[in-house]
Amino acid sequence: MRHLLLGLAVVAVWGTNFVVIKYALAHLPPLALAALRFALAAFPALLFIGRPAASWRNVAAYGLLIGVAQFGLMFIAMTRFVSPGLASLVVQVQVFFTIGLAMLLAGERVRVFQVLAMALSVAGMVLIGWHAVTEGASVTPLGLVLMLLAALAWACGNIVSRAAGRVDALGYMVWSSLFAVPPLVALSLLLEGWPAIHAGLLSATWGTWVAVLWQSVGNTLFGYGAWAWLLARYPAASVTPLALLVPVFGMGASALWLREPMPGWKIGAALLVLGGLALNLLWPRLRAVLAR
């Protein structure tokens, strides 16, 4: 029971982090926020956590894909182009991008249940896209594109981390974060400018810094460390289904704390996307039970 609660705590941190991001973005430019997030995830942790048994090229590629591409694009989208609740949902399509990349690069064969799962999630994305074009309140077309690109970057990161083999997940996150910081700082100075960064740092409150620490220490060090610890002790089929709760926590926290509206179309889109994710994740296990 304690380990189940630990798993729930991890997905709760990952889900509610989207609301925390939104709070931090009220004070800090998005790329500057991303740079701070990964700087605090790397330092001082890398002084105590050994380098993972992966090549420098692999670790650097993962840091660039996750830190610069995924979170950089996601933070920009969340400034004013997509609500936190929808952001937590849309980014989960990285699962299907990962499957597609594995098919393309490694020749993995797609299964019928995966096609059906993708169809359900695509239907949810189409519903979100329709409302982005017609309403643009919770998400704009640009916001949806940025979040899909962030999900694609996450999927590319998954392929890179898979190539690293079985390595220490926490060390992998800490050391790869180091490679995300310089390009994020450079892009922030180039695109956002030092005056905006300086103004953001001056306007930051203690709550802003708590939000940054929540992302770096809570989301990265605690979240990925505890998740890796659970995966090392239990079958992946027992642990990974908990990840389906991330958008549930994300949308729930956004509705509760930010008063994000939850109309019927948004709930319907969430059910379609989550239904596709659940089918992709749980069907092999259910089929094995039925076969027995």
Stockholm file with secondary structure:
# STOCKHOLM 1.0

chainA/1-292         MRHLLLGLAVVAVWGTNFVVIKYALAHLPPLALAALRFALAAFPALLFIGRPAASWRNVAAYGLLIGVAQFGLMFIAMTRFVSPGLASLVVQVQVFFTIGLAMLLAGERVRVFQVLAMALSVAGMVLIGWHAVTEGASVTPLGLVLMLLAALAWACGNIVSRAAGRVDALGYMVWSSLFAVPPLVALSLLLEGWPAIHAGLLSATWGTWVAVLWQSVGNTLFGYGAWAWLLARYPAASVTPLALLVPVFGMGASALWLREPMPGWKIGAALLVLGGLALNLLWPRLRAVLAR
#=GR chainA/1-292 SS CHHHHHHHHHHHHHHHHHHHHHHHHTTSCHHHHHHHHHHHHHTTGGGTSCCCSSCHHHHHHHHIIIIIIIIHHHHHHHHHTBCHHHHHHHGGGHHHHHHHHHHHHHCCCCCHHHHHHHHHHHHHHHHHHHHHHHTCSSBCHHHHHHHHHHHHHHHHHHHHHHHHCSCCHHHHHHHHHHHHHHHHHHHIIIIICHHHHHHHHHHCCHHHHHHHHIIIIIIIIIHHHHHHHHHHHSCHHHHGGGGGGHHHHHHHHHHHHSCCCCCHHHHHHHHHHHHHHHHHHHHHHHHHHHHC
#=GC SS_cons         CHHHHHHHHHHHHHHHHHHHHHHHHTTSCHHHHHHHHHHHHHTTGGGTSCCCSSCHHHHHHHHIIIIIIIIHHHHHHHHHTBCHHHHHHHGGGHHHHHHHHHHHHHCCCCCHHHHHHHHHHHHHHHHHHHHHHHTCSSBCHHHHHHHHHHHHHHHHHHHHHHHHCSCCHHHHHHHHHHHHHHHHHHHIIIIICHHHHHHHHHHCCHHHHHHHHIIIIIIIIIHHHHHHHHHHHSCHHHHGGGGGGHHHHHHHHHHHHSCCCCCHHHHHHHHHHHHHHHHHHHHHHHHHHHHC
//
